[in-house]
Amino acid sequence: MKFAGFGHVTLTVSNYDECLAFYDRLMTHIGMRRYFESPFAVGWYADEYMFVIGHAAPAGDRFSQQRSG
């Protein structure tokens, strides 16, 4: 089977503001455009590919899919 890329990637980040600044520059540089922004996450797209970063869950959560680490 030939690998043709990825459909979407979501990263949960603990230093959201710093990561947002980095990924916004990177995604713009490689031709991706923002397609949504909320208080909890930002996403970019190009063709059928999506990349999203989101806030990590607060420390001490019993369980969260959004916990980093």
N, C-alpha and C positions, 0 to 999 in steps of 0.2 A: 504494500500500500504506500502511495506517495504522500508525504507530509506536505500540506499546503498552507500551514500557518496555524494561527489560533483564532478563536471566535471572540473571546473576551478574557480579560485578566482583571481581577480585583485585588488590590493590596489594602490591608488594614495597617494603618500607620499610627505610631504613638506621638510623633512630633508633626502634627497635621500642617501647621502653617509653613514650616520649613520645607516639608515634602511637597506641598502644593506649589510653592515658588519654584522648586527644582523641576517637578514634573510638568508644570505649565510651560516652562522654557523648553524642556526636552520635547514634549509632545508637539508643540508649535513648530519646533525646528525640523522634526521628521514628517511634518505635514498633517498631523492630526488636529482636529478642531473640537472645541468644547461643545458638548451636546446637552449637558445639564449641570446644574450646580444647586446644591441644597445646603442647609446648615450642617449636614452630616457627611456629605460626599461630593466629589466632582468627577465627571466623566468626559472623555474625549473619544472621538471616532474618526475613522478613515475607511471608506468603503464598508465592508462588513465587520471590521475589527473595532473592538471597544477596549478601552483601558480606564479603570476607575480606581480612585483612592478614597478611603473612608476613615473617619475617626475610629480609633481603638476604643473598646469598651473601658469604662473606668476600672481602676485597680480594685480588687476585692469583690468583683462580680463572682457569684457562685459559678456560673457558666455563661459564656457568651461566644457565639461564633465570631464576633468582632474583636475578641481579645487578641492583642498582639503577643508574640512570643511562643 
